[in-house]
């Protein structure tokens, strides 16, 4: 599974996923976004990354934008592993 902007995940850090999960967080989500990926990366089958962009960029920008292209590359690389 690939997930973006999962800000409510911070309320359920004790849950362990039953499948591989790639999560992408951005700055400006209204909580300490730096802490959550670090805690999630300690879990089995979880990869959490901080994308250098602002909250909501993936739904606001065009697919040809540089930020979108970078994010898509990160996703493709993670899916190949």
N, C-alpha and C positions, 0 to 999 in steps of 0.2 A: 504494500500500500504506500502511496505517496500522499503526504498531507502538507498543506500550507496554512500558516497563520493559526495554528491550533492553540490559541491562547488559553482556552479552558482546560487544556491538558494539564496545566500547572496545578489544578485542583485534584488531579487523579494520578499523581506520580507513583503511587504504590501499586497500580495495576500493571501487570505484565502482558504484553500482546501475545496472541497465539500465532501470529504470522510476522514475516519481515515487514518492518515499517521504516520508511525514510521520511523524516519530518523536516520542514524548512520554516524557519522563523525569521522575522524581520524586526528591525528597530521600530519603535513607536507604537508598540502594542499595549501600552499602559501597564506593564509590569517589568520586573527585572529579567529581560529576555536573555541576558548573558548566562544566568544561573540555570535555567530550565534545560537547554541542550546538554550542558555538562552533566546534570543529574540523569537525564534520559540515556545518554551514551553509555552509562554503566549497566544498562539493561541488555539482556540477551535479545538479539535480533532487532535492535533499535539503532538507527543512525539519525542523529539530529544535527542540523547545521544552521548556522546563522548566515543569511544572505545579506550582503551589503546593500540594502535598499530599505525603503520605508514600507510600513504596513499597507497592504492593499495594492501594491504595485502590480501584481500579477493579473489583477482583474481590471486595472485602469490603463495600463500601457498597451500599445500595439505590439503585435508579435515581432515586428521588425526593430523594436527599440533595443539598444545595447544592453540594458539591464535584463530585459526579457531573454535575450540571446544567451547571456551569461548564466542565468538561472536554468534555462533549458539544457545547456551543456552540462551543468552540475547534475541535473536529473538523469540525463542519458548516461553519463559516466557511472552514476550510482546504480542504475538499473542493469548495466552490463556486468556488475560484480556479483 
